[in-house]
Amino acid sequence: MVVLTGAGLSTASGIPDFRSPGGRWEHYQPIPIQEFLASETAREEYWRYKGETWQLISNAEPNPAHRALADFAELGQIELLVSQNVDGLHERSGFPVDRLVNIHGTDSAVVCVGCGVREPRRFAQKIWESGVAVPCCGCGGAWKPATISFGQELVAADLKRAMDAAAACDLFVAAGTSLVVGPVNGMFDRARSAGARTAILAASETPYDAVADFRLAEPVETMLPALRQVVGVL
């Protein structure tokens, strides 16, 4: 099994998603990487959002959906989990990191846009909380949470690993994702074209609902533990 997860997997942990009514995009406009690099004002706005939401993310706990996926991995049922989330909850659930790809990066680390050094998030967060609008590295470059911003390319090796795994799996599961963000949503077509069965577990509609072999709309924090229990019985 290969699994792709999205923001809907973490809503039960208290982290609102982006696109649903009341989601984060109603209150925040994403800052493309080009604007972040070119404008101090854009960097300040970016950090205002990232600084304020970090406490919510860092205090969140994995919910039953995360833990069920970790259990599936422990049973040897998941070859690879690709997450579009940046909250680190899969890692905190105990999911094995060697079978996890955070395709959009992580909020738990920061990268200097000047020298490229990477550090734990606390290095920059403490600076921001002290009143500095844009935390900077010792080299003078701005710190940026290690997430993939709009206009920023995905890590090529991560995307290849995701697509290769989708092409080789027996079952592809999309859980808590609307399957509208490319290119990673192409995993669905890659798996289906290679002959895998496909399952979509999401409350919202997706472009692939009509062709999925299985379509379940109950909350993922209910569905995944229930499926895990069935597998345990079998």
Secondary structure, DSSP 8 states (H G I E B T S, - for coil): -EEEE-GGGTGGGT---SSSTTSGGGT-----HHHHHH-HHHHHHHHHHHHHHHHHHHH----HHHHHHHHHHHTT--SEEEE---S-HHHHTT--GGGEEETTEEEEEEEETTT--EEETHHHHHHHHTT-SS-B-TTS-BEEEEE--TT----HHHHHHHHHHHHH-SEEEEES--S-STTTTHHHHHHHHTT-EEEEE-SS--TTTTT-SEEE-S-HHHHHHHHHHHHHH-
